[in-house]
Amino acid sequence: MGLPVCVAGLVDGSGALFVPALPVELPPEESGVLVRPAGSADLRFVAAHPAGLSTRALELAGSSVGASVVVCPAGVEVERHAMALAVADVLGVRRSGGASVVTSALLPSHAPFVRAGAQWSAVLHEVRLRSVPGVMVVRAVWEIVGWSAVAGALATLAGAA
């Protein structure tokens, strides 16, 4: 990948990362999903309808073990997608079992936090960015989590209580 655009760290202190320039061109007026297979530096952009981006991203993540997948709405700065990819990479390393990680630089529209029949939810990860010495900015990256994973985590927590 290219040289780092900035140095970043998850606000919870659990991961430091470099946010490099993306080695692929993203169409600025087209929505889609960026996919990096596990253990690979290759990235591919898959065009997708704006209304189904999160669902499509979860489908692609489910078909590839350990992948980093980024929801890419049209009109978002490429640097924000690069940050979401870097966060997905860090989260993927921390996960057991080779689970793929789906992230987005924006809160997905119509995020179904609590809704009957919801297929996914969004979890906030705050990121501290240092793009200029002495200047720090906090940005949000949203992790898109399939509802079955959320339900399983809640059941585990309930059993531990």
Z-matrix of the N, CA and C atoms (Angstrom, degrees):
N
C 1 1.444
C 2 1.519 1 108.72
N 3 1.308 2 116.30 1 173.08
C 4 1.452 3 121.56 2 -178.24
C 5 1.511 4 112.26 3 -74.47
N 6 1.316 5 115.11 4 -178.61
C 7 1.454 6 120.69 5 176.88
C 8 1.521 7 110.21 6 -66.29
N 9 1.336 8 116.78 7 151.81
C 10 1.459 9 118.88 8 -179.74
C 11 1.523 10 112.56 9 -60.29
N 12 1.325 11 115.14 10 136.70
C 13 1.448 12 121.72 11 173.89
C 14 1.518 13 107.79 12 -79.22
N 15 1.327 14 116.03 13 -39.05
C 16 1.460 15 120.68 14 178.26
C 17 1.520 16 109.45 15 -160.20
N 18 1.313 17 114.68 16 167.92
C 19 1.456 18 121.87 17 174.55
C 20 1.516 19 105.95 18 -101.89
N 21 1.321 20 116.99 19 138.29
C 22 1.460 21 120.82 20 -177.57
C 23 1.508 22 109.88 21 -139.88
N 24 1.316 23 115.08 22 164.57
C 25 1.456 24 121.17 23 175.77
C 26 1.508 25 109.31 24 -150.79
N 27 1.322 26 116.65 25 145.74
C 28 1.455 27 119.92 26 175.64
C 29 1.526 28 107.61 27 -68.22
N 30 1.323 29 116.81 28 137.18
C 31 1.452 30 121.95 29 -175.38
C 32 1.521 31 111.46 30 -59.42
N 33 1.341 32 117.60 31 -30.90
C 34 1.465 33 119.45 32 179.71
C 35 1.526 34 112.59 33 -73.75
N 36 1.340 35 117.11 34 -0.54
C 37 1.454 36 121.56 35 176.57
C 38 1.517 37 114.66 36 80.18
N 39 1.314 38 117.77 37 7.33
C 40 1.462 39 120.30 38 -173.43
C 41 1.525 40 114.25 39 -89.46
N 42 1.294 41 118.72 40 -3.40
C 43 1.454 42 118.47 41 -179.65
C 44 1.504 43 112.81 42 -165.71
N 45 1.328 44 115.99 43 136.24
C 46 1.457 45 121.80 44 173.63
C 47 1.522 46 107.13 45 -111.83
N 48 1.311 47 117.00 46 146.95
C 49 1.447 48 119.57 47 -176.42
C 50 1.522 49 111.30 48 -152.73
N 51 1.310 50 114.81 49 155.93
C 52 1.455 51 121.87 50 169.18
C 53 1.513 52 106.40 51 -98.88
N 54 1.305 53 116.59 52 137.87
C 55 1.460 54 120.71 53 177.18
C 56 1.526 55 106.45 54 -104.27
N 57 1.334 56 117.12 55 99.19
C 58 1.459 57 120.58 56 -177.68
C 59 1.532 58 112.17 57 -84.81
N 60 1.313 59 114.84 58 166.46
C 61 1.459 60 120.06 59 172.62
C 62 1.528 61 108.11 60 -68.67
N 63 1.321 62 116.89 61 143.34
C 64 1.462 63 120.35 62 178.41
C 65 1.528 64 109.94 63 -72.68
N 66 1.331 65 117.89 64 136.89
C 67 1.459 66 120.60 65 -179.96
C 68 1.530 67 113.51 66 -85.70
N 69 1.326 68 117.12 67 9.88
C 70 1.459 69 120.95 68 178.20
C 71 1.523 70 108.88 69 -126.21
N 72 1.308 71 115.37 70 152.66
C 73 1.457 72 120.69 71 175.38
C 74 1.519 73 108.56 72 -86.84
N 75 1.325 74 115.99 73 131.03
C 76 1.460 75 120.18 74 175.13
C 77 1.521 76 108.12 75 -103.90
N 78 1.327 77 117.87 76 130.74
C 79 1.457 78 119.67 77 177.89
C 80 1.534 79 110.00 78 -65.07
N 81 1.334 80 118.79 79 119.93
C 82 1.466 81 120.93 80 -173.44
C 83 1.522 82 114.83 81 -64.44
N 84 1.313 83 118.03 82 -25.32
C 85 1.464 84 120.86 83 -176.69
C 86 1.522 85 113.01 84 -106.57
N 87 1.349 86 116.67 85 12.84
C 88 1.460 87 120.14 86 -177.41
C 89 1.523 88 110.07 87 -124.69
N 90 1.320 89 116.49 88 133.26
C 91 1.464 90 121.79 89 176.38
C 92 1.518 91 109.12 90 -84.90
N 93 1.323 92 114.95 91 152.06
C 94 1.451 93 118.84 92 178.51
C 95 1.503 94 111.84 93 -177.28
N 96 1.326 95 114.91 94 -164.21
C 97 1.454 96 122.90 95 -176.98
C 98 1.523 97 107.74 96 -131.67
N 99 1.325 98 115.90 97 133.10
C 100 1.453 99 122.68 98 177.35
C 101 1.523 100 107.44 99 -99.29
N 102 1.337 101 117.21 100 130.29
C 103 1.467 102 121.45 101 -175.54
C 104 1.521 103 109.76 102 -127.23
N 105 1.357 104 115.45 103 129.62
C 106 1.466 105 121.46 104 170.67
C 107 1.524 106 107.01 105 -120.51
N 108 1.346 107 118.06 106 111.91
C 109 1.469 108 120.29 107 178.02
C 110 1.530 109 110.85 108 -62.42
N 111 1.312 110 116.32 109 152.84
C 112 1.463 111 121.79 110 179.47
C 113 1.523 112 110.74 111 -56.03
N 114 1.330 113 115.97 112 137.83
C 115 1.455 114 121.38 113 176.43
C 116 1.510 115 114.78 114 70.30
N 117 1.315 116 118.16 115 15.52
C 118 1.455 117 121.87 116 -176.57
C 119 1.522 118 110.23 117 -126.94
N 120 1.318 119 115.45 118 150.24
C 121 1.463 120 120.33 119 173.85
C 122 1.526 121 110.19 120 -94.28
N 123 1.332 122 116.79 121 -7.22
C 124 1.458 123 121.31 122 -177.88
C 125 1.526 124 111.17 123 -70.61
N 126 1.318 125 115.61 124 140.38
C 127 1.461 126 122.36 125 174.64
C 128 1.512 127 108.16 126 -123.88
N 129 1.329 128 115.27 127 144.25
C 130 1.463 129 118.07 128 172.75
C 131 1.522 130 108.58 129 -135.58
N 132 1.308 131 115.27 130 145.69
C 133 1.464 132 122.51 131 178.89
C 134 1.513 133 107.77 132 -104.30
N 135 1.334 134 116.12 133 126.05
C 136 1.463 135 122.17 134 178.64
C 137 1.522 136 107.33 135 -113.60
N 138 1.317 137 117.65 136 114.83
C 139 1.470 138 121.30 137 179.14
C 140 1.523 139 109.62 138 -63.34
N 141 1.330 140 115.85 139 142.27
C 142 1.468 141 120.83 140 179.92
C 143 1.519 142 109.02 141 -150.43
N 144 1.326 143 115.75 142 152.72
C 145 1.465 144 121.29 143 178.26
C 146 1.523 145 109.06 144 -66.24
N 147 1.334 146 118.14 145 137.26
C 148 1.471 147 120.85 146 -177.68
C 149 1.528 148 114.37 147 -54.74
N 150 1.322 149 118.10 148 -35.21
C 151 1.462 150 120.86 149 -176.46
C 152 1.526 151 112.72 150 -71.17
N 153 1.321 152 118.14 151 -19.35
C 154 1.462 153 120.29 152 -176.55
C 155 1.515 154 114.34 153 -119.47
N 156 1.327 155 117.70 154 24.05
C 157 1.467 156 120.32 155 -174.96
C 158 1.531 157 113.05 156 -60.53
N 159 1.316 158 117.50 157 -48.74
C 160 1.472 159 119.79 158 -176.43
C 161 1.526 160 111.25 159 -65.46
N 162 1.317 161 116.54 160 -41.44
C 163 1.460 162 120.56 161 178.93
C 164 1.522 163 110.31 162 -63.84
N 165 1.341 164 116.73 163 -43.04
C 166 1.469 165 120.86 164 179.26
C 167 1.527 166 110.41 165 -64.57
N 168 1.323 167 117.24 166 -40.01
C 169 1.465 168 121.07 167 179.14
C 170 1.524 169 110.90 168 -62.43
N 171 1.333 170 116.82 169 -43.05
C 172 1.467 171 120.12 170 178.38
C 173 1.526 172 111.52 171 -65.45
N 174 1.338 173 117.12 172 -36.23
C 175 1.469 174 120.18 173 176.29
C 176 1.525 175 110.37 174 -62.17
N 177 1.346 176 116.38 175 -46.28
C 178 1.465 177 120.57 176 -179.88
C 179 1.528 178 110.91 177 -65.20
N 180 1.324 179 117.21 178 -39.07
C 181 1.464 180 120.81 179 178.16
C 182 1.521 181 110.73 180 -64.85
N 183 1.317 182 117.19 181 -37.92
C 184 1.460 183 121.53 182 -179.77
C 185 1.515 184 113.46 183 -68.18
N 186 1.328 185 116.56 184 -22.76
C 187 1.463 186 119.83 185 -179.06
C 188 1.526 187 112.57 186 -93.56
N 189 1.339 188 117.35 187 2.74
C 190 1.456 189 120.99 188 -178.35
C 191 1.531 190 109.33 189 -141.86
N 192 1.320 191 116.98 190 116.41
C 193 1.467 192 121.33 191 -178.63
C 194 1.527 193 109.84 192 -71.45
N 195 1.326 194 116.06 193 129.71
C 196 1.454 195 121.44 194 174.18
C 197 1.508 196 116.19 195 73.01
N 198 1.310 197 118.09 196 18.72
C 199 1.461 198 121.10 197 -178.17
C 200 1.525 199 111.34 198 -80.38
N 201 1.327 200 115.18 199 154.33
C 202 1.459 201 121.97 200 167.99
C 203 1.518 202 106.24 201 -103.03
N 204 1.323 203 115.88 202 124.80
C 205 1.461 204 121.24 203 -175.37
C 206 1.524 205 108.06 204 -127.42
N 207 1.338 206 116.63 205 134.00
C 208 1.463 207 121.30 206 -177.77
C 209 1.520 208 109.96 207 -124.77
N 210 1.337 209 115.32 208 128.64
C 211 1.457 210 122.22 209 173.63
C 212 1.529 211 106.74 210 -76.25
N 213 1.336 212 117.16 211 126.57
C 214 1.464 213 121.59 212 -175.65
C 215 1.529 214 111.29 213 -123.43
N 216 1.339 215 116.97 214 86.58
C 217 1.466 216 118.50 215 175.32
C 218 1.525 217 110.19 216 -66.88
N 219 1.312 218 116.73 217 148.92
C 220 1.462 219 121.18 218 178.09
C 221 1.521 220 109.63 219 -62.37
N 222 1.335 221 115.64 220 146.64
C 223 1.458 222 121.15 221 173.87
C 224 1.519 223 115.79 222 86.11
N 225 1.334 224 118.38 223 -1.69
C 226 1.469 225 121.14 224 178.92
C 227 1.535 226 108.28 225 -90.28
N 228 1.341 227 115.89 226 141.22
C 229 1.459 228 120.56 227 -179.09
C 230 1.532 229 110.43 228 -58.95
N 231 1.324 230 115.74 229 139.54
C 232 1.463 231 122.09 230 -179.05
C 233 1.527 232 110.45 231 -58.56
N 234 1.327 233 117.61 232 -35.49
C 235 1.463 234 121.04 233 -179.63
C 236 1.526 235 111.76 234 -61.69
N 237 1.322 236 117.08 235 -33.57
C 238 1.473 237 120.50 236 178.43
C 239 1.528 238 110.41 237 -69.39
N 240 1.343 239 116.76 238 -38.19
C 241 1.469 240 119.88 239 175.54
C 242 1.529 241 110.35 240 -65.18
N 243 1.346 242 116.85 241 -39.00
C 244 1.469 243 120.94 242 178.26
C 245 1.527 244 110.42 243 -61.91
N 246 1.335 245 116.71 244 -40.26
C 247 1.460 246 120.79 245 178.02
C 248 1.535 247 110.06 246 -63.99
N 249 1.327 248 117.70 247 -43.70
C 250 1.463 249 121.47 248 179.04
C 251 1.535 250 110.79 249 -62.33
N 252 1.328 251 117.21 250 -37.40
C 253 1.466 252 121.20 251 177.59
C 254 1.531 253 110.58 252 -66.21
N 255 1.330 254 116.83 253 -43.49
C 256 1.471 255 120.15 254 178.99
C 257 1.531 256 110.77 255 -61.89
N 258 1.328 257 117.51 256 -40.53
C 259 1.467 258 120.92 257 177.92
C 260 1.532 259 109.96 258 -65.35
N 261 1.321 260 117.80 259 -42.79
C 262 1.473 261 120.55 260 177.79
C 263 1.529 262 110.58 261 -59.21
N 264 1.332 263 116.74 262 -40.53
C 265 1.469 264 120.49 263 178.61
C 266 1.530 265 111.03 264 -61.84
N 267 1.341 266 116.85 265 -45.74
C 268 1.468 267 120.93 266 -179.47
C 269 1.525 268 110.68 267 -64.58
N 270 1.324 269 116.84 268 -45.58
C 271 1.462 270 120.34 269 -179.95
C 272 1.529 271 110.85 270 -63.56
N 273 1.321 272 116.87 271 -38.12
C 274 1.460 273 120.82 272 -179.72
C 275 1.520 274 112.60 273 -63.10
N 276 1.327 275 116.72 274 -37.17
C 277 1.468 276 120.80 275 178.53
C 278 1.524 277 110.37 276 -66.01
N 279 1.321 278 116.95 277 -33.68
C 280 1.469 279 121.81 278 -178.00
C 281 1.523 280 112.98 279 -78.87
N 282 1.312 281 118.76 280 -17.19
C 283 1.469 282 121.79 281 -175.48
C 284 1.514 283 111.06 282 -84.57
N 285 1.309 284 115.47 283 141.97
C 286 1.459 285 119.17 284 176.33
C 287 1.527 286 109.31 285 -88.50
N 288 1.292 287 115.77 286 156.82
C 289 1.454 288 120.67 287 175.06
C 290 1.513 289 115.41 288 78.37
N 291 1.317 290 118.12 289 8.75
C 292 1.457 291 120.44 290 176.55
C 293 1.507 292 115.15 291 68.03
N 294 1.325 293 117.27 292 30.82
C 295 1.465 294 120.13 293 179.87
C 296 1.522 295 110.75 294 -67.85
N 297 1.308 296 116.14 295 138.47
C 298 1.458 297 120.98 296 174.71
C 299 1.526 298 109.40 297 -73.83
N 300 1.328 299 116.77 298 154.43
C 301 1.458 300 121.97 299 -179.19
C 302 1.526 301 108.77 300 -123.56
N 303 1.328 302 115.65 301 132.04
C 304 1.462 303 122.37 302 178.20
C 305 1.520 304 108.12 303 -113.13
N 306 1.342 305 116.83 304 128.23
C 307 1.460 306 121.30 305 178.41
C 308 1.516 307 111.13 306 -131.22
N 309 1.337 308 114.61 307 166.50
C 310 1.457 309 121.75 308 177.22
C 311 1.520 310 108.57 309 -148.46
N 312 1.324 311 116.81 310 142.23
C 313 1.465 312 121.31 311 176.74
C 314 1.521 313 111.15 312 -74.45
N 315 1.321 314 117.16 313 -18.88
C 316 1.465 315 121.96 314 179.50
C 317 1.513 316 109.95 315 -120.22
N 318 1.330 317 116.78 316 149.80
C 319 1.454 318 120.24 317 171.79
C 320 1.524 319 106.99 318 -63.80
N 321 1.324 320 117.46 319 120.90
C 322 1.465 321 119.01 320 -179.00
C 323 1.524 322 110.85 321 -58.42
N 324 1.315 323 115.41 322 139.08
C 325 1.462 324 119.12 323 178.73
C 326 1.523 325 109.11 324 -63.83
N 327 1.306 326 115.29 325 146.29
C 328 1.461 327 122.34 326 -179.59
C 329 1.524 328 112.06 327 60.14
N 330 1.347 329 116.40 328 35.62
C 331 1.464 330 119.79 329 179.49
C 332 1.520 331 109.89 330 -59.44
N 333 1.328 332 117.32 331 115.17
C 334 1.475 333 120.63 332 -175.95
C 335 1.522 334 111.81 333 -85.05
N 336 1.339 335 116.69 334 75.58
C 337 1.460 336 119.05 335 -179.90
C 338 1.520 337 110.86 336 -60.39
N 339 1.307 338 117.11 337 -48.32
C 340 1.466 339 120.93 338 176.73
C 341 1.522 340 106.42 339 -138.87
N 342 1.315 341 115.73 340 106.03
C 343 1.458 342 119.88 341 -179.88
C 344 1.517 343 108.13 342 -158.54
N 345 1.294 344 116.71 343 135.95
C 346 1.469 345 120.34 344 178.75
C 347 1.520 346 109.63 345 -59.40
N 348 1.306 347 117.07 346 132.76
C 349 1.457 348 122.07 347 177.96
C 350 1.513 349 114.36 348 81.16
N 351 1.336 350 118.16 349 7.63
C 352 1.472 351 120.71 350 -179.57
C 353 1.524 352 109.93 351 -62.85
N 354 1.330 353 116.56 352 140.02
C 355 1.454 354 121.29 353 178.89
C 356 1.518 355 112.21 354 -98.67
N 357 1.322 356 117.28 355 -17.18
C 358 1.456 357 120.82 356 -177.12
C 359 1.523 358 110.46 357 -156.40
N 360 1.319 359 114.75 358 166.28
C 361 1.454 360 121.50 359 175.90
C 362 1.530 361 107.56 360 -140.06
N 363 1.323 362 116.71 361 172.27
C 364 1.461 363 121.25 362 -178.51
C 365 1.524 364 110.11 363 -121.88
N 366 1.338 365 115.60 364 136.00
C 367 1.462 366 122.47 365 -179.83
C 368 1.525 367 107.81 366 -118.50
N 369 1.330 368 116.23 367 129.67
C 370 1.465 369 122.06 368 -178.33
C 371 1.529 370 111.40 369 -79.39
N 372 1.337 371 115.65 370 134.05
C 373 1.467 372 123.00 371 169.59
C 374 1.523 373 106.08 372 -125.59
N 375 1.340 374 116.52 373 115.34
C 376 1.458 375 119.88 374 177.83
C 377 1.522 376 108.98 375 -84.13
N 378 1.332 377 115.46 376 140.99
C 379 1.452 378 122.03 377 -176.61
C 380 1.525 379 108.74 378 -126.96
N 381 1.326 380 116.35 379 129.82
C 382 1.466 381 121.67 380 173.61
C 383 1.521 382 108.20 381 -91.03
N 384 1.319 383 116.22 382 125.06
C 385 1.459 384 121.66 383 -179.86
C 386 1.520 385 110.09 384 -109.61
N 387 1.322 386 115.60 385 138.32
C 388 1.463 387 121.47 386 172.69
C 389 1.516 388 106.87 387 -124.63
N 390 1.318 389 116.75 388 92.17
C 391 1.463 390 119.77 389 -179.73
C 392 1.519 391 111.45 390 -95.36
N 393 1.330 392 117.09 391 -20.71
C 394 1.459 393 123.13 392 177.63
C 395 1.527 394 106.05 393 -131.93
N 396 1.341 395 119.00 394 135.38
C 397 1.464 396 119.45 395 179.69
C 398 1.533 397 111.61 396 -51.91
N 399 1.325 398 114.66 397 130.43
C 400 1.455 399 120.28 398 178.34
C 401 1.517 400 114.92 399 85.18
N 402 1.330 401 118.00 400 -7.32
C 403 1.460 402 120.69 401 -179.43
C 404 1.527 403 108.45 402 -112.90
N 405 1.330 404 116.10 403 122.60
C 406 1.460 405 120.86 404 178.69
C 407 1.521 406 109.19 405 -123.46
N 408 1.315 407 115.50 406 136.20
C 409 1.458 408 122.79 407 179.08
C 410 1.525 409 107.45 408 -128.26
N 411 1.330 410 116.68 409 140.73
C 412 1.467 411 120.15 410 175.47
C 413 1.526 412 108.09 411 -101.77
N 414 1.318 413 116.13 412 127.15
C 415 1.460 414 122.93 413 178.07
C 416 1.525 415 109.07 414 -121.82
N 417 1.302 416 115.31 415 161.13
C 418 1.462 417 121.45 416 178.70
C 419 1.521 418 110.08 417 -104.97
N 420 1.323 419 115.43 418 138.43
C 421 1.462 420 122.96 419 167.23
C 422 1.512 421 105.04 420 -125.10
N 423 1.312 422 115.47 421 133.29
C 424 1.461 423 121.17 422 -178.02
C 425 1.517 424 109.47 423 -103.04
N 426 1.321 425 116.51 424 129.56
C 427 1.458 426 121.18 425 173.67
C 428 1.521 427 107.82 426 -94.32
N 429 1.311 428 116.29 427 128.53
C 430 1.457 429 122.06 428 178.83
C 431 1.528 430 106.70 429 -93.82
N 432 1.324 431 115.32 430 121.32
C 433 1.461 432 120.81 431 -174.18
C 434 1.521 433 108.87 432 -121.07
N 435 1.321 434 115.71 433 128.58
C 436 1.457 435 120.27 434 175.24
C 437 1.513 436 110.17 435 -60.24
N 438 1.326 437 117.40 436 140.97
C 439 1.450 438 120.91 437 -174.89
C 440 1.528 439 112.39 438 -60.04
N 441 1.313 440 118.14 439 -31.00
C 442 1.466 441 119.21 440 179.25
C 443 1.528 442 110.21 441 -63.56
N 444 1.327 443 117.69 442 -35.95
C 445 1.467 444 120.63 443 177.37
C 446 1.522 445 110.76 444 -68.73
N 447 1.324 446 117.36 445 -39.11
C 448 1.468 447 121.26 446 178.57
C 449 1.530 448 109.17 447 -65.09
N 450 1.319 449 117.09 448 -47.43
C 451 1.464 450 121.32 449 -179.60
C 452 1.531 451 110.53 450 -60.29
N 453 1.315 452 117.65 451 -40.56
C 454 1.465 453 121.58 452 178.69
C 455 1.521 454 112.11 453 -65.13
N 456 1.340 455 117.06 454 -41.78
C 457 1.460 456 120.86 455 178.60
C 458 1.528 457 110.41 456 -65.45
N 459 1.327 458 117.14 457 -40.81
C 460 1.466 459 120.36 458 178.48
C 461 1.527 460 111.13 459 -64.68
N 462 1.327 461 116.72 460 -40.03
C 463 1.461 462 120.16 461 178.75
C 464 1.529 463 110.39 462 -64.52
N 465 1.332 464 117.20 463 -39.38
C 466 1.455 465 121.16 464 177.66
C 467 1.532 466 110.75 465 -63.33
N 468 1.336 467 115.88 466 -44.25
C 469 1.464 468 120.23 467 178.59
C 470 1.525 469 110.85 468 -63.81
N 471 1.306 470 117.45 469 -40.59
C 472 1.462 471 121.15 470 -178.88
C 473 1.542 472 110.09 471 -65.46
N 474 1.306 473 117.13 472 -36.48
C 475 1.468 474 121.55 473 178.81
C 476 1.515 475 111.92 474 -70.18
N 477 1.337 476 117.35 475 -27.82
C 478 1.462 477 121.60 476 -179.13
C 479 1.515 478 111.72 477 -81.84
N 480 1.324 479 117.05 478 -15.46
C 481 1.480 480 119.98 479 -176.37
C 482 1.508 481 112.28 480 -78.14
